[in-house]
Amino acid sequence: MKVDFDEIVNRRGTYSLKWDGGAFIKSAGLTERYDEETLPLFTADMDLPVPQPMIDALHKTVDHRIFGYSIIPPEYYEAIQYWFQKRHDWEIRQEEIVYSPGTVHALNVAVKAFTEPGDGIIIQRPVYPPFTAVIEGNGRQVRNNALLCDEDGYYTIDFEDFEAKAKEENTKMFILCNPHNPTGRIFTKEELKRMADICAANQVVIVADEIHGDLIRCNQTFIPMAKTVENADHIITCTAINKTFNVAGLHCTNVIIPNPALRETFTKVLGFQLASPFTISALIAAYRESEDWLEQLKEYIDGTMEYVVNFLRENMPQVKTRIPEGTYLMWLDFSGYGLPPEEVHDRIYNKANVILEDGKMFGEEGLQYQRICIPSPRPMIREALERIAREFS
């Protein structure tokens, strides 16, 4: 069935963080202005309807009329195994799968389970802000292996620095983001294996956040890090339907932990967790019946990214960006205007009334950047860009 992703669905009045959370968004310091005309393109959820099989499955759950405590059935685990075998040629054993109500929650659990206060944890800035928060909020130390950026905006790994930080006595963990948020890099098999080997040689546990792994360009291939090495006993992988199928509100992350000892420790710190019946039915429908929807979504997002690049080239040539290999995020470099970041922010957030995400939130490496989330109907993206362009003309 052909999906109309250009349809604009009114999300106001649906408890949406991005569309109804103006008071919270302002109190968090993300913007000074939020009103009925605001276009929020800052948070990583989609303004696009979920696949019809998921809707049907959720209706069936509602029609049952009782929503008690739920046990995760074998079909749930089998759907995960089916998806990753088919999409990524990755064989996962059922006992390796641990349910978590969210990825950031899983990161918090991993930090507490496998490190001690004062230990060092490697991240690669500019990177998703909660990575820093889970480290510093738990009394651990950030070891920043900053990504290298060339003149074309392409990011690579500083392996010399990575190995030096991995060898530091109190470095105990590396949190990988792949595909990388916000730069959109999909790290190659060689890059992943090299990082995994360095960590193994230095007894560094890896937590691989791969929740954008299905949101890749149509001409790209994603490889889970755990597949790049013969022994993945030091690798913990976070997967999720939340980003891929736009169900962040259903709280569904699945953590793949091959090492039984690490799995036992993780589950002990995680504590007793139950998924809702809606989460269970949604995941099964997503992984068993919604692949066609995902392929259409990828084509639509690819088209939107082409539109953004062309629009900026024609109307705001000072802004540098590139189509990312993965994610539905774009990383916009405003340094060409020679304006302080505060002025760039004011023109976009207050004057154009569009909410993006200031690059400084991702580390000092992002100071001149803005992150835009583009999985919205294209007419909405067009309006946002036109508003912004007027303020920089």
C-alpha positions, -999 to 999 in steps of 0.1 A, spaced: 0 0 0 13 34 -10 18 57 20 11 94 18 39 109 39 30 144 27 -2 143 48 0 168 76 -15 153 108 -23 178 135 -5 166 166 -16 194 189 -37 182 218 -23 147 217 2 151 246 30 155 221 63 168 237 72 188 206 37 202 198 22 205 233 52 209 255 59 246 250 61 254 287 85 225 293 106 233 262 110 269 273 118 260 309 145 236 296 162 265 278 157 252 243 139 283 231 126 316 243 96 316 221 68 290 217 33 297 204 7 284 181 28 293 151 60 276 162 74 248 140 93 224 162 119 203 144 142 196 173 133 162 188 139 129 171 104 117 165 84 118 133 53 138 123 44 108 101 18 81 108 30 46 118 25 15 96 -10 3 92 -2 -32 106 9 -16 138 -23 5 140 -43 -27 134 -24 -46 161 -29 -17 186 -66 -15 178 -68 -53 185 -51 -47 219 -75 -19 227 -105 -39 217 -96 -65 243 -105 -38 269 -82 -51 297 -46 -37 300 -31 -56 329 5 -67 336 19 -84 306 45 -111 301 67 -109 270 58 -139 248 81 -160 226 66 -142 195 82 -110 207 117 -124 208 111 -143 176 101 -111 158 134 -95 169 154 -125 157 135 -125 124 141 -88 117 178 -87 125 185 -120 106 167 -107 75 178 -71 75 213 -74 89 223 -111 86 228 -110 124 219 -141 143 207 -133 178 199 -159 205 167 -154 224 185 -155 258 207 -125 247 177 -101 245 169 -80 275 139 -56 274 144 -20 286 118 8 287 142 31 269 177 35 254 188 63 277 176 42 306 196 13 293 227 35 291 222 46 327 219 10 338 251 0 319 271 28 334 260 18 369 265 -19 362 300 -18 346 318 12 360 325 29 393 324 66 403 354 83 389 359 59 360 364 72 325 339 66 296 348 73 260 323 92 238 328 108 204 316 144 203 297 161 188 273 135 201 238 130 215 236 151 247 223 123 270 256 104 265 273 132 285 244 133 310 245 96 319 283 98 325 285 130 345 251 124 362 265 91 376 298 106 388 319 92 359 344 111 338 340 119 301 368 108 278 361 127 246 375 111 215 363 140 193 355 131 157 376 147 130 358 168 104 372 177 70 363 206 48 334 188 33 318 181 66 327 144 67 336 130 101 361 103 108 376 87 139 409 99 155 422 64 162 454 75 178 435 95 204 409 67 208 436 41 216 453 65 240 421 71 259 412 33 259 446 26 275 441 50 304 440 31 336 405 41 347 388 40 313 362 12 316 336 19 289 330 32 254 296 44 244 293 42 206 266 59 185 262 43 151 247 56 129 261 86 146 239 113 160 241 141 149 267 137 121 249 108 104 281 87 99 276 50 94 310 36 105 325 11 83 332 -26 91 369 -17 94 363 13 117 340 -7 139 363 -37 142 393 -15 149 375 2 178 362 -31 191 396 -47 190 412 -17 209 385 -20 235 389 -57 239 427 -54 243 422 -29 271 392 -45 289 369 -17 279 332 -26 277 314 -13 247 278 -1 247 267 4 211 237 26 206 225 14 172 188 25 174 191 44 141 205 13 123 174 8 101 171 45 92 198 47 66 199 60 30 187 36 4 222 33 -11 239 26 23 245 -6 44 246 -7 81 266 -34 100 261 -40 137 294 -37 156 289 -71 172 290 -86 137 325 -73 130 344 -94 155 346 -131 162 341 -126 200 315 -100 209 316 -108 247 326 -72 255 298 -56 233 263 -46 245 240 -34 217 209 -12 221 183 -17 194 148 -2 193 116 2 172 112 37 187 130 56 160 124 33 130 87 31 134 79 63 153 67 48 186 90 66 211 60 69 234 57 31 237 91 28 254 107 -2 237 144 -8 236 160 -43 233 195 -47 246 215 -75 231 241 -90 255 259 -121 243 281 -124 274 261 -143 302 281 -127 330 275 -92 316 239 -100 310 234 -112 346 250 -80 360 230 -58 336 196 -74 344 203 -73 382 209 -35 380 180 -30 355 156 -46 380 122 -61 372 107 -46 340 74 -53 323 65 -41 288 30 -29 282 7 -50 260 8 -21 235 46 -23 233 45 -60 227 18 -60 200 35 -30 183 69 -46 181 56 -79 167 36 -60 140 66 -37 132 91 -64 127 68 -90 111 46 -69 88 60 -33 83 90 -37 61 73 -22 31 64 9 50 100 13 61 113 11 26 88 38 15 98 59 45 135 57 36 128 68 0 107 97 14 134 108 38 161 105 11 139 128 -10 135 153 18 172 154 24 178 161 -13 153 189 -10 170 204 20 204 204 4 191 220 -28 171 246 -9 202 256 11 224 257 -20 200 281 -37 188 302 -8 214 299 20 247 290 3 266 300 34 251 271 53 272 239 47 256 205 51 257 170 35 233 142 32 241 119 61 247 82 56 222 73 83 195 88 107 168 113 98 189 142 112 209 168 93 238 188 108 239 224 95 271 244 97 262 282 100 298 293 105 298 308 70 277 337 82 304 349 106 278 354 133 280 345 170 260 313 178 236 335 199 227 356 169 221 325 147 199 311 175 179 343 178 172 345 141 160 309 139 142 303 172 128 337 180 124 355 146 117 326 123 98 308 151 114 274 142 129 252 169 160 232 159 187 221 183 217 243 191 249 224 182 266 234 215 244 209 232 264 182 215 297 195 227 320 224 219 326 208 185 291 217 175 292 254 185 285 268 150 260 241 141 223 234 143 206 200 142 174 196 123 151 166 124 135 162 90 110 133 92 80 155 88 57 161 58 78 179 32 55 209 31 63 215 68 100 213 61 96 237 32 78 263 54 105 260 81 134 265 57 116 295 40 111 311 74 147 307 83 160 318 49 141 351 52 159 359 85 193 354 68 186 372 36 
